[in-house]
């Protein structure tokens, strides 16, 4: 297998809201809030009109993109044997993604992420991880990992206890490891652990500018470049309107953004960027071509609603 993703198996529930809804529910626009109380999460959902539901999760979105580009791709993520769990599995199979997980009835339901899209196309996420956040090392197939050229992990999945053990098992059995830092919230929560992963365990790190700046507590982007050069690994940074950069040893490669796009929803921009880049990487494209493929994929996905092409 070319690429195996391991991440939170979460059903995305997409809804359009106005800015008042964000304020009234004490949410911070463009960030992700974790909910630990199932009832509180359900209450948030009650007054909303659902636009659509999709088998989501950050790495799963990337893996679907990779499959759509014609690569052999698989995914590991924990769901429960419930309605959303069945929808999740069906959604991946429809996209020709091999799903390496056998669902059973769990104490917690399948994870759900409420994606609230405001009129300015920004997305604010409310996530109830459910059973996705309870992934453990027994859920992760060493065999599937060893047979993959590269595994792709997400910062959202990392947590103390069982998820960390699952992460460690995946990394220890992998041929190559790529990871997305996922969200500034994750970086701030797990800074020392993420820093250790980036320095010592990962072959490829994906981050946006805020995430990597926060991780190393940089004052400007030059510090990010210097830090990345010293690593001698591959660090890929998206910078919004400033395009994307890849830093590998002394080499700095950059690409611009596509102009005149009709942007509808920024959900999945980073996930599809990673899909395009990894597709290029495993198919022996140059770093520049891989960056361009990532940019092409993210440009497509932001001109529609949702994180799937």
JOSULNOR-V115551 format. One record per residue. RES is the residue in one letter. SS is DSSP state (H for helix, E for strand, C for the rest). PSI is psi in whole degrees, -180 to 180 (999 if undefined). OMEGA is omega in whole degrees, -180 to 180 (NA if undefined). Layout:
RES_SS_PSI_OMEGA, RES_SS_PSI_OMEGA
//
This chain:
X_C_142_-180, X_C_-58_-172, X_E_132_175, X_E_122_177, X_E_142_174, X_E_121_-175, X_C_-175_177, X_C_123_177, X_C_103_-172, X_E_133_176, X_E_121_177, X_E_129_176, X_E_111_-171, X_E_128_-179, X_E_146_174, X_E_136_179, X_C_169_174, X_C_173_-177, X_H_-29_179, X_H_-40_-179, X_H_-41_179, X_H_-46_-178, X_H_-46_-176, X_H_-30_-178, X_C_17_177, X_C_41_178, X_C_154_176, X_C_119_-175, X_C_143_175, X_C_12_177, X_C_176_177, X_E_133_176, X_E_132_176, X_E_133_175, X_C_134_-180, X_C_-13_-178, X_C_114_-176, X_H_-39_-178, X_H_-41_178, X_H_-41_180, X_H_-45_-180, X_H_-37_179, X_H_-37_179, X_H_-38_-178, X_H_-25_-168, X_H_-37_-174, X_C_11_-173, X_C_148_175, X_C_122_-177, X_E_125_178, X_E_-50_175, X_E_163_175, X_E_143_-177, X_E_146_173, X_E_103_-172, X_E_-147_-169, X_C_140_-171, X_H_-54_-178, X_H_-36_178, X_H_-40_177, X_H_-44_179, X_H_-44_-177, X_H_-39_177, X_H_-43_177, X_H_-42_180, X_H_-42_178, X_H_-41_180, X_H_-26_177, X_C_0_173, X_C_6_179, X_C_152_177, X_C_113_-172, X_E_149_179, X_E_169_-178, X_E_142_172, X_E_126_177, X_C_148_-171, X_C_126_173, X_C_168_174, X_E_161_177, X_C_76_179, X_C_-173_-175, X_H_-47_180, X_H_-35_179, X_H_-43_178, X_H_-41_178, X_H_-38_-178, X_H_-51_-178, X_H_-46_179, X_H_-43_-178, X_H_-40_180, X_H_-42_-178, X_H_-36_177, X_H_-30_-178, X_C_14_179, X_C_32_175, X_C_130_178, X_E_126_-175, X_E_110_-176, X_C_62_177, X_C_133_177, X_C_114_-175, X_C_149_173, X_E_169_-178, X_C_120_-179, X_C_164_177, X_C_-41_-179, X_C_151_179, X_C_171_175, X_C_141_-178, X_E_147_-179, X_E_140_175, X_E_119_177, X_E_118_-180, X_E_110_-177, X_E_118_-178, X_E_120_179, X_C_165_-176, X_C_-21_179, X_C_11_178, X_C_-1_178, X_C_153_178, X_E_136_177, X_E_127_-172, X_E_137_175, X_E_117_-172, X_E_129_168, X_E_106_-171, X_C_-28_-178, X_H_-137_-175, X_H_-16_180, X_H_-39_-177, X_H_-3_-179, X_H_17_-179, X_C_140_179, X_C_177_-172, X_H_-26_179, X_H_-19_179, X_H_-11_-173, X_C_119_-177, X_C_112_178, X_H_-38_-177, X_H_-48_180, X_H_-38_-179, X_H_-46_-178, X_H_-29_-178, X_C_1_-179, X_C_142_178, X_C_-37_-177, X_E_143_172, X_E_151_-178, X_E_118_-176, X_E_162_177, X_E_144_178, X_H_-30_180, X_H_-30_-174, X_H_-27_-172, X_C_128_171, X_C_159_179, X_C_154_175, X_C_-135_-173, X_H_-45_179, X_H_-37_179, X_H_-40_179, X_H_-40_178, X_H_-43_178, X_H_-50_-178, X_H_-42_180, X_H_-43_-180, X_H_-49_-178, X_H_-41_-176, X_H_-21_-179, X_H_-2_-171, X_C_151_172, X_C_-46_175, X_C_149_-177, X_E_126_170, X_E_150_179, X_E_144_173, X_E_136_178, X_C_-15_168, X_C_-55_-170, X_C_146_-180, X_H_-33_177, X_H_-45_179, X_H_-43_-178, X_H_-48_-178, X_H_-33_-177, X_H_-33_-173, X_C_32_-169, X_H_-54_-177, X_H_-37_-179, X_H_-44_-179, X_H_-39_-180, X_H_-41_179, X_H_-41_178, X_H_-49_-177, X_H_-42_-177, X_H_-39_-167, X_H_-18_-170, X_C_-27_-171, X_C_142_172, X_C_-36_180, X_E_129_175, X_E_129_173, X_E_134_178, X_E_157_166, X_E_174_-173, X_H_-42_-179, X_H_-42_-176, X_H_-48_-176, X_H_-35_178, X_H_-43_179, X_H_-40_-177, X_H_-45_-176, X_H_6_180, X_C_49_-178, X_C_151_178, X_C_-27_178, X_C_177_-173, X_H_-25_177, X_H_-36_178, X_H_-38_178, X_H_-45_180, X_H_-46_-179, X_H_-43_177, X_H_-47_-176, X_H_-37_179, X_H_-42_-177, X_H_-28_-178, X_H_-37_-174, X_C_33_172, X_C_-172_177, X_E_118_179, X_E_124_-177, X_E_121_-174, X_E_126_173, X_E_140_-174, X_C_36_178, X_H_-124_-177, X_H_-15_180, X_H_4_177, X_C_-153_-177, X_E_149_-178, X_E_147_167, X_E_134_-179, X_E_122_-180, X_E_107_-174, X_C_-130_-178, X_C_-8_-173, X_E_130_176, X_E_120_-179, X_E_137_180, X_E_159_176, X_E_150_-179, X_C_-177_180, X_C_164_174, X_C_139_-176, X_C_166_172, X_C_45_178, X_C_149_175, X_C_87_-172, X_C_123_180, X_C_-33_-172, X_C_124_-177, X_C_1_179, X_C_130_173, X_C_0_-178, X_H_-48_180, X_H_-38_-179, X_H_-44_-178, X_H_-28_172, X_H_-48_180, X_H_-39_179, X_H_-49_-179, X_H_-44_-179, X_H_-47_-177, X_H_-36_175, X_H_-46_178, X_H_-44_-176, X_H_-48_-177, X_H_-17_178, X_C_18_173, X_C_31_171, X_C_163_170, X_C_164_179, X_H_-41_179, X_H_-46_179, X_H_-36_178, X_H_-42_176, X_H_-42_-179, X_H_-38_178, X_H_-40_176, X_H_-45_-180, X_H_-41_179, X_H_-45_-179, X_H_-43_-179, X_H_-34_178, X_H_-37_180, X_H_-46_-170, X_H_-28_-178, X_C_-5_177, X_C_16_176, X_C_171_178, X_C_131_176, X_C_170_-171, X_C_19_-179, X_C_144_175, X_C_999_NA
//
